[in-house]
Amino acid sequence: MLSTAMINRRIEGRERRRGSYAPPVDSHRYLLSDLLMRFGRMPLADRQLDFLRNASPSREVAIYYAGELDLLDGPTVSIVGTREVSDDGWRRASQLARDLARTRVTVVSGLAKGVDTAALQSAIDNQGRVVAVIGTPLDKAYPAENSELQQHIYKHHLLISPFRNGERVFKSNFPARNRVMAAISDATVIVEASDTSGTLHQAAECVRLNRWLFIMRAVAENGSLSWPQQFLKHPKVAVLSSTDEIVAAIGA
């Protein structure tokens, strides 16, 4: 279990290393529809395929990646949540990622501060496989303090972006990142999120794409939050009590 002091030391260490990102020299483009078809995750209903279509019919939605694409050939679970994570939330994200890594489930997250960082780092520390989906092009690292972690992931795991190199970064990029994360994952777990969290974009995509969505019990039972009850009415949304529930749901 990570103490608050240990968490602070990790954060301070990343802060000292900020600004030293070296982008991948070997990256590739892949149509998202082909990617989902290749790994058996293509949605079946026509209404679920809207995210594969751009406003321009001549430009299909693509992803750009560096690393080992075949990490998607197997069970994948997204662990997501707030950037301003509590100590308990950090511990829960780390423990879940560790447990999934030990069952050979690939951990997916977004490389933001907070929950994303805790999950990806814990999976790596426990010899797991990870996929990071970022809201910037592959040639940018955001936040800067995660630049070393981002480099490690594209060198040894898999880094994905829905944005081509050189594209400008806007706040509106992040729902597109969440959409891709939901699409390539068999399930998503929300560790900690407020009623206004951007994480809820991914929750909505899970429902629309008929992917499993798990909400950690501490969040579902938090009386100050209204969003969990809005999602729990859907058939593939559940309160999470143990990692075994995820493994059973996705058949890992």
ZIJOZI-V778944 format. One record per helix or strand of 2 or more residues. SS is the DSSP state (hx for helix, st for strand). FROM is the first residue (numbers start at 1). TO is the last residue. Records with the same first field share a line. If there is no record, write none. Layout:
SS: FROM-TO + FROM-TO
This chain:
hx: 4-16 + 32-38 + 46-52 + 69-72 + 87-102 + 115-125 + 144-156 + 173-184 + 199-209 + 217-220 + 227-231 + 243-250
st: 28-31 + 62-67 + 76-81 + 106-109 + 130-134 + 158-161 + 187-192 + 212-216 + 237-240
